[in-house]
Amino acid sequence: MYDSSIMRERRSTISGLYKRPLSERQAITRDWADLTDKDLRALEEGGLALHEADLMIENVIGRYALPFGVATNFLINDTDYLIPMVIEEPSVVAACSYAAKLFRAGGGFQASSDESLMTGQIQLLDVEDRSRVVQTIERHKAEIIDKANETAGSIKARGGGAVDLQTRVFKNTSIGEMIVVHLLYDARDAMGANAVNTALEQVSPFIEKITGGRVNLRILSNLSDKRMAWAEGSIPASALGHECASGPEVIDSILEAAVFAELDPYRAATHNKGIMNGVDALLIATGNDWRAVEAGAHAYAARAGRYTSLSRWWKDEHGDLRGRIELPLAVGIVGGATRVQRLAQTALKILGVQSARQLAEVAAAVGLAQNLAAMRALATDGIQSGHMRMHARQLAIAAGAPTEDVVAIAQQMKAEGKIRLERARELVNQRKSPS
């Protein structure tokens, strides 16, 4: 029987959460985040009615559900978090929780972030005298910013809006000389895409008028490198010991894997995909544009002209493992899907963040945890060991196992070391046959 008093200390170290019944996991989360009956219904029903889905995109014919879980053990800037995660891939939530436990042994994560500055781009063509145009734009900077802020509305009231203007010159392109005007925009607690795009459209006619050029594209950039977040933490060597290797040996293997990802783009792509397993799952849960964050993260990974790892790992002076991640994280806690998708609101309630910057810092920590989990698995058992154990239940379901038989069939496949769909089908048929 679940004792609600265990949530009074607000610690995310919930032992054996995965072993508890679904109803008990829901009760623990309810007490953690003071969820209402409406929140719990959203968790069970998906938080989106069909008629609401019909208003969100075109040609709606239904809804698509994904599992919603919570990762435990996270301690970020001395605050405990349960991390809402929406993902279909088995082992991610468990691996993230375990990695957070390892970081917790070293004091947890330290995280920080930039201001919520987004970059909007205006492509200016048919420029006859680029020096004069750049000087004209600079001379009218304050006026352009004021015009951009005419559309800022509630963001401006909260201290945000357009704050600066920059120009970039591209000479001798295949379409002639091109000037790109960057409008820097403080989106505050919103992701900011709609606000930035509206501001760009507002100022483009004025820029054409004062420069004599022609504006083509005016659009937000998803390389939000002025909106960075980073997280760092350490894991004691003693916490990394494994039946096949000592803690120091595991650290050495992880560092070798990290260098591989730093140097080789083929490895870096998979390395960073593992990071985004955690980041994306959190962003989907909270109703954020995970595709925009993916695009920005991968572009940032190639900022030096060669694609590389988003994280760095090293051994500190005590012989312990230390890691750091930094990536662009344009996220929001207001606007967008969070207004429509009730489950996104529930996820934010579970997370308990009060600003977009706080959400970005949590996301960075989750990405670092997921990265550690993947590298530790690769350096010890191999990635398939834990992944296939979790995959066994999916295979049992795919083979047509009744709900009450799924766990037993999965356990039998694990015991046999035959985690395959054809074996799952054999076991399902055996249970259907009369004894």
Helices and strands as residue ranges (DSSP letters): G 4-7, G 17-19, H 22-33, H 37-45, H 50-56, E 68-76, E 79-86, H 92-105, E 110-113, E 117-125, H 130-139, H 141-148, G 149-151, H 154-157, E 161-173, E 176-186, H 193-211, E 214-220, E 228-235, G 237-239, H 247-263, H 265-285, H 290-301, E 311-315, E 321-328, G 336-339, H 342-351, H 356-379, H 383-398, H 403-416, H 421-432
